[in-house]
Amino acid sequence: MIPRRDDDADDDAGGEPPCFLHELDPKGVVRSDSRQVRDVIRWRKAERERLIDARLELSADYRAAQTSAIASDLNRLTLSASGTVVSV
């Protein structure tokens, strides 16, 4: 959950603002400082490494079974057309 700030204009009981328009400057660019940008870049890199390591700890058979289950569910949930490609 995003921490609430005093300038959040919503009046619902502790919820998040309905949109992030208030965080954009007049040109539509997200307002952020260089420290925030640097922190996000570091977090993303660390998280990507953590997730790759966690995936590599799984057996090849388990990953293949999960891939098959996901493909089966996607086939059931999507319309099939010749040459259709689904990317995730």
Sequence and secondary structure as in RCSB ss.txt:
>XXXX:A:sequence
MIPRRDDDADDDAGGEPPCFLHELDPKGVVRSDSRQVRDVIRWRKAERERLIDARLELSADYRAAQTSAIASDLN
RLTLSASGTVVSV
>XXXX:A:secstr
     TT    SSS   S SGGGB TTS B   HHHHHHHHHHHHHHHHHHHHHHHTS HHHHHHHHHHHHHHHH
HHS   TT     
